[in-house]
Amino acid sequence: MTAIGGHLDQLVNAVVLLAPRLLASVAILLAFWGVSVALQAIVMRVGSMRRIHVDVLVMLRQTARAAALGLGVVTALGTTGINVTGLVAGLGLTGFALGFALKDILSNIVAGAVILSYRPFDNQDRVSVAGYEGLVTQIDMRYTTLRGDDDRRILVPNAAVLTNAVSVWSGERRPRPDATV
C-alpha cells in the first residue's frame, strides 16, 4: 500500500506543480487570440481606407491571424515547459519545403496581390502581355483572365503579368495604327 500511496503523492505533486504553468499557457493562448482578432480588424480597417481589393484583404487577414495564433501556441507550449526548439526548427524546415514546392503558386498569389492592390489595369481594359492580347474579364489571386478576339479565354499567370511589359488600352477597342486622331 505504501508504494501506491507514494505514486499518488508524486502524481498530486506533479499536478500541483504543472497547474500554474497550464493556467499561464491558457492565458497566453487567450491573449494571442485577442491579438489575432485585433490584427484582423486593423488589417481590414487600413485596407478599406486604402481601398485594397477584398481578396488581398482576406489573404492578409488570414495570414495575420495564423501568424499570431502560431506564435501564441509556440509561446504557450514553451511556458508549460515543453522544449519548442525542435518544433520551431521542424516548422521552419516544413515551411521551406512547402515554399519551394509551391513557389510558382505562391509567386502567382503574391503577384496577384500586387496587381489587385496597384490596379495597373481594370476589367474591360484591353491588354497585351507575354504574347497574349485580349480584353480583361477577371483578375483574381492566381490569374488574369483575358477574352481573345476569337472569344477564347486566356488565363495569364499573375507572375507573368507582373514581370513582363504590359500594354494597356482603356476600354474595349484597341486603337488602329491607321486611324487618324
HELIX and SHEET records of a PDB file:
HELIX    1   1 THR A    2  MET A   49  1                                  48    
HELIX    2   2 VAL A   54  THR A   80  1                                  27    
HELIX    3   3 THR A   85  ALA A  101  1                                  17    
HELIX    4   4 LYS A  103  TYR A  118  1                                  16    
HELIX    5   5 ASN A  158  THR A  163  1                                   6    
SHEET    1   A 5 ARG A 153  PRO A 157  0                                        
SHEET    2   A 5 TYR A 143  ARG A 147 -1                                        
SHEET    3   A 5 TYR A 132  ILE A 139 -1                                        
SHEET    4   A 5 ARG A 126  VAL A 129 -1                                        
SHEET    5   A 5 VAL A 166  TRP A 169 -1                                        
END                                                                             
